[in-house]
Amino acid sequence: MVSRSRESLKDKPTEPELEVNIRKLTSASVAVWQAESQDAQVSAGSLGAMLGEVSKVSMEEIDHLVRELEALRRKLQNDGDRIEREIKEHAALSEQATRLTKIVSEGMKQLPTRA
């Protein structure tokens, strides 16, 4: 039994070896953390660039839509003005036709009737 406990003691590291192992593990953890941090910064940078591109494309699309809407507004305004002019012209022509009809009607009443 003594030999087994000595073997198990031999398998266990001594305190200085434990300290060395802890330092190595800590150094490895710090290195991994720094690498992940750099990857995160690179990812954040590339994500920022990608977001910038998407924003740029979106802004250009919005600008294009605004220009189209402004053009449609001008067309609608011009068409509205044209329709208003045509309605006024039609009203004036209708008024003239009504006057002419009255003149012709009164003139017909004044003609002698044939008997």
C-alpha atoms as an extended CHARMM CRD file, in Angstrom:
* protein
*
       115  EXT
         1         1  MET       CA              0.0000000000        0.0000000000        0.0000000000  PROA      1               0.0000000000
         2         2  VAL       CA              2.8430000000        2.3240000000        0.6550000000  PROA      2               0.0000000000
         3         3  SER       CA              4.1100000000        1.9390000000       -2.8760000000  PROA      3               0.0000000000
         4         4  ARG       CA              0.7560000000        2.9380000000       -4.3030000000  PROA      4               0.0000000000
         5         5  SER       CA              0.6080000000        6.1220000000       -2.2480000000  PROA      5               0.0000000000
         6         6  ARG       CA              4.1650000000        6.9320000000       -3.2950000000  PROA      6               0.0000000000
         7         7  GLU       CA              3.2410000000        6.3790000000       -6.9460000000  PROA      7               0.0000000000
         8         8  SER       CA              0.2430000000        8.6190000000       -6.6140000000  PROA      8               0.0000000000
         9         9  LEU       CA              2.4370000000       11.2430000000       -4.9880000000  PROA      9               0.0000000000
        10        10  LYS       CA              4.9040000000       10.9380000000       -7.8620000000  PROA      10              0.0000000000
        11        11  ASP       CA              2.0920000000       11.5110000000      -10.3510000000  PROA      11              0.0000000000
        12        12  LYS       CA              1.0350000000       14.6950000000       -8.5730000000  PROA      12              0.0000000000
        13        13  PRO       CA              3.0720000000       17.8040000000       -9.4790000000  PROA      13              0.0000000000
        14        14  THR       CA              4.9410000000       19.6440000000       -6.7750000000  PROA      14              0.0000000000
        15        15  GLU       CA              4.0170000000       23.1930000000       -5.7680000000  PROA      15              0.0000000000
        16        16  PRO       CA              6.5930000000       24.8420000000       -8.0670000000  PROA      16              0.0000000000
        17        17  GLU       CA              5.3690000000       22.6960000000      -10.9480000000  PROA      17              0.0000000000
        18        18  LEU       CA              1.7930000000       23.7070000000      -10.1470000000  PROA      18              0.0000000000
        19        19  GLU       CA              2.7620000000       27.3680000000      -10.2010000000  PROA      19              0.0000000000
        20        20  VAL       CA              4.4920000000       26.8960000000      -13.5580000000  PROA      20              0.0000000000
        21        21  ASN       CA              1.4680000000       25.0770000000      -14.9560000000  PROA      21              0.0000000000
        22        22  ILE       CA             -0.8810000000       27.7920000000      -13.6600000000  PROA      22              0.0000000000
        23        23  ARG       CA              1.3080000000       30.4830000000      -15.2380000000  PROA      23              0.0000000000
        24        24  LYS       CA              1.3730000000       28.5940000000      -18.5390000000  PROA      24              0.0000000000
        25        25  LEU       CA             -2.3840000000       28.1440000000      -18.4390000000  PROA      25              0.0000000000
        26        26  THR       CA             -2.8840000000       31.8150000000      -17.5740000000  PROA      26              0.0000000000
        27        27  SER       CA             -0.5270000000       32.9080000000      -20.3710000000  PROA      27              0.0000000000
        28        28  ALA       CA             -2.3410000000       30.6670000000      -22.8220000000  PROA      28              0.0000000000
        29        29  SER       CA             -5.7040000000       32.0530000000      -21.6960000000  PROA      29              0.0000000000
        30        30  VAL       CA             -4.4810000000       35.6270000000      -22.0590000000  PROA      30              0.0000000000
        31        31  ALA       CA             -3.1230000000       34.8590000000      -25.5450000000  PROA      31              0.0000000000
        32        32  VAL       CA             -6.4390000000       33.3200000000      -26.5800000000  PROA      32              0.0000000000
        33        33  TRP       CA             -8.3400000000       36.2770000000      -25.1160000000  PROA      33              0.0000000000
        34        34  GLN       CA             -6.1040000000       38.7620000000      -26.9770000000  PROA      34              0.0000000000
        35        35  ALA       CA             -6.5380000000       36.8310000000      -30.2160000000  PROA      35              0.0000000000
        36        36  GLU       CA            -10.3120000000       36.7720000000      -29.7430000000  PROA      36              0.0000000000
        37        37  SER       CA            -10.2370000000       40.4680000000      -28.8940000000  PROA      37              0.0000000000
        38        38  GLN       CA             -8.2920000000       41.2310000000      -32.0910000000  PROA      38              0.0000000000
        39        39  ASP       CA            -10.6940000000       39.0460000000      -34.0770000000  PROA      39              0.0000000000
        40        40  ALA       CA            -13.5710000000       40.9380000000      -32.5100000000  PROA      40              0.0000000000
        41        41  GLN       CA            -11.9450000000       44.2570000000      -33.4660000000  PROA      41              0.0000000000
        42        42  VAL       CA            -11.3440000000       43.0280000000      -37.0040000000  PROA      42              0.0000000000
        43        43  SER       CA            -14.8800000000       41.7080000000      -37.1300000000  PROA      43              0.0000000000
        44        44  ALA       CA            -16.1920000000       44.9680000000      -35.7200000000  PROA      44              0.0000000000
        45        45  GLY       CA            -14.1590000000       46.8590000000      -38.3090000000  PROA      45              0.0000000000
        46        46  SER       CA            -15.3820000000       44.7210000000      -41.1810000000  PROA      46              0.0000000000
        47        47  LEU       CA            -18.8900000000       44.8470000000      -39.7870000000  PROA      47              0.0000000000
        48        48  GLY       CA            -18.6360000000       48.6260000000      -39.6460000000  PROA      48              0.0000000000
        49        49  ALA       CA            -17.4290000000       48.7690000000      -43.2460000000  PROA      49              0.0000000000
        50        50  MET       CA            -20.1710000000       46.4200000000      -44.3650000000  PROA      50              0.0000000000
        51        51  LEU       CA            -22.7640000000       48.4530000000      -42.4780000000  PROA      51              0.0000000000
        52        52  GLY       CA            -21.3740000000       51.5900000000      -44.0890000000  PROA      52              0.0000000000
        53        53  GLU       CA            -21.7910000000       50.0700000000      -47.5520000000  PROA      53              0.0000000000
        54        54  VAL       CA            -25.3360000000       48.9450000000      -46.8000000000  PROA      54              0.0000000000
        55        55  SER       CA            -26.1390000000       52.4070000000      -45.4430000000  PROA      55              0.0000000000
        56        56  LYS       CA            -24.6200000000       54.0370000000      -48.5290000000  PROA      56              0.0000000000
        57        57  VAL       CA            -26.6890000000       51.8540000000      -50.8630000000  PROA      57              0.0000000000
        58        58  SER       CA            -29.8230000000       52.5080000000      -48.7990000000  PROA      58              0.0000000000
        59        59  MET       CA            -29.2120000000       56.2640000000      -48.8300000000  PROA      59              0.0000000000
        60        60  GLU       CA            -28.6790000000       56.2380000000      -52.5990000000  PROA      60              0.0000000000
        61        61  GLU       CA            -31.9120000000       54.2840000000      -53.0570000000  PROA      61              0.0000000000
        62        62  ILE       CA            -33.7900000000       56.7670000000      -50.8400000000  PROA      62              0.0000000000
        63        63  ASP       CA            -32.3050000000       59.7060000000      -52.7890000000  PROA      63              0.0000000000
        64        64  HSD       CA            -33.3950000000       58.0410000000      -56.0400000000  PROA      64              0.0000000000
        65        65  LEU       CA            -36.9270000000       57.5300000000      -54.7000000000  PROA      65              0.0000000000
        66        66  VAL       CA            -37.0800000000       61.1530000000      -53.5150000000  PROA      66              0.0000000000
        67        67  ARG       CA            -36.0520000000       62.3690000000      -56.9950000000  PROA      67              0.0000000000
        68        68  GLU       CA            -38.7100000000       60.1440000000      -58.5750000000  PROA      68              0.0000000000
        69        69  LEU       CA            -41.3570000000       61.4450000000      -56.1670000000  PROA      69              0.0000000000
        70        70  GLU       CA            -40.3500000000       65.0460000000      -56.8980000000  PROA      70              0.0000000000
        71        71  ALA       CA            -40.6250000000       64.3670000000      -60.6360000000  PROA      71              0.0000000000
        72        72  LEU       CA            -44.0450000000       62.7850000000      -60.1310000000  PROA      72              0.0000000000
        73        73  ARG       CA            -45.1140000000       65.7830000000      -58.0470000000  PROA      73              0.0000000000
        74        74  ARG       CA            -44.0670000000       68.1830000000      -60.8410000000  PROA      74              0.0000000000
        75        75  LYS       CA            -45.9410000000       66.0530000000      -63.3930000000  PROA      75              0.0000000000
        76        76  LEU       CA            -49.0300000000       65.9340000000      -61.1760000000  PROA      76              0.0000000000
        77        77  GLN       CA            -48.8700000000       69.7180000000      -60.6740000000  PROA      77              0.0000000000
        78        78  ASN       CA            -48.4760000000       70.3100000000      -64.4360000000  PROA      78              0.0000000000
        79        79  ASP       CA            -51.3080000000       67.8920000000      -65.2510000000  PROA      79              0.0000000000
        80        80  GLY       CA            -53.5250000000       69.5470000000      -62.6190000000  PROA      80              0.0000000000
        81        81  ASP       CA            -52.7880000000       72.9930000000      -64.0610000000  PROA      81              0.0000000000
        82        82  ARG       CA            -53.5180000000       71.7450000000      -67.6060000000  PROA      82              0.0000000000
        83        83  ILE       CA            -56.7980000000       70.1310000000      -66.5450000000  PROA      83              0.0000000000
        84        84  GLU       CA            -57.8290000000       73.3190000000      -64.7410000000  PROA      84              0.0000000000
        85        85  ARG       CA            -57.1190000000       75.3770000000      -67.8960000000  PROA      85              0.0000000000
        86        86  GLU       CA            -59.0650000000       72.9160000000      -70.0460000000  PROA      86              0.0000000000
        87        87  ILE       CA            -62.0390000000       72.9970000000      -67.6600000000  PROA      87              0.0000000000
        88        88  LYS       CA            -62.0330000000       76.8190000000      -67.7930000000  PROA      88              0.0000000000
        89        89  GLU       CA            -61.8490000000       76.7050000000      -71.5980000000  PROA      89              0.0000000000
        90        90  HSD       CA            -64.6990000000       74.1920000000      -71.6910000000  PROA      90              0.0000000000
        91        91  ALA       CA            -66.7780000000       76.3610000000      -69.3500000000  PROA      91              0.0000000000
        92        92  ALA       CA            -66.1190000000       79.4090000000      -71.5550000000  PROA      92              0.0000000000
        93        93  LEU       CA            -67.0600000000       77.4860000000      -74.7020000000  PROA      93              0.0000000000
        94        94  SER       CA            -70.1530000000       76.1280000000      -72.9980000000  PROA      94              0.0000000000
        95        95  GLU       CA            -71.1550000000       79.6670000000      -71.9640000000  PROA      95              0.0000000000
        96        96  GLN       CA            -70.6610000000       80.8760000000      -75.5460000000  PROA      96              0.0000000000
        97        97  ALA       CA            -72.7100000000       77.9500000000      -76.8970000000  PROA      97              0.0000000000
        98        98  THR       CA            -75.5170000000       78.7730000000      -74.4520000000  PROA      98              0.0000000000
        99        99  ARG       CA            -75.5270000000       82.4400000000      -75.5190000000  PROA      99              0.0000000000
       100       100  LEU       CA            -75.4970000000       81.4810000000      -79.1770000000  PROA      100             0.0000000000
       101       101  THR       CA            -78.4030000000       79.0960000000      -78.6190000000  PROA      101             0.0000000000
       102       102  LYS       CA            -80.4000000000       81.8560000000      -76.9010000000  PROA      102             0.0000000000
       103       103  ILE       CA            -79.6600000000       84.2770000000      -79.7720000000  PROA      103             0.0000000000
       104       104  VAL       CA            -80.7500000000       81.7270000000      -82.3650000000  PROA      104             0.0000000000
       105       105  SER       CA            -83.8590000000       80.8480000000      -80.3440000000  PROA      105             0.0000000000
       106       106  GLU       CA            -84.8800000000       84.5210000000      -79.9890000000  PROA      106             0.0000000000
       107       107  GLY       CA            -84.1860000000       85.0890000000      -83.6560000000  PROA      107             0.0000000000
       108       108  MET       CA            -86.4280000000       82.1740000000      -84.5780000000  PROA      108             0.0000000000
       109       109  LYS       CA            -89.2690000000       83.6340000000      -82.5120000000  PROA      109             0.0000000000
       110       110  GLN       CA            -89.0810000000       86.9320000000      -84.4140000000  PROA      110             0.0000000000
       111       111  LEU       CA            -89.3630000000       85.3440000000      -87.8620000000  PROA      111             0.0000000000
       112       112  PRO       CA            -92.7490000000       85.5660000000      -89.4550000000  PROA      112             0.0000000000
       113       113  THR       CA            -94.6010000000       82.3310000000      -89.5210000000  PROA      113             0.0000000000
       114       114  ARG       CA            -95.7550000000       80.9380000000      -92.8220000000  PROA      114             0.0000000000
       115       115  ALA       CA            -99.3610000000       80.3340000000      -92.9400000000  PROA      115             0.0000000000
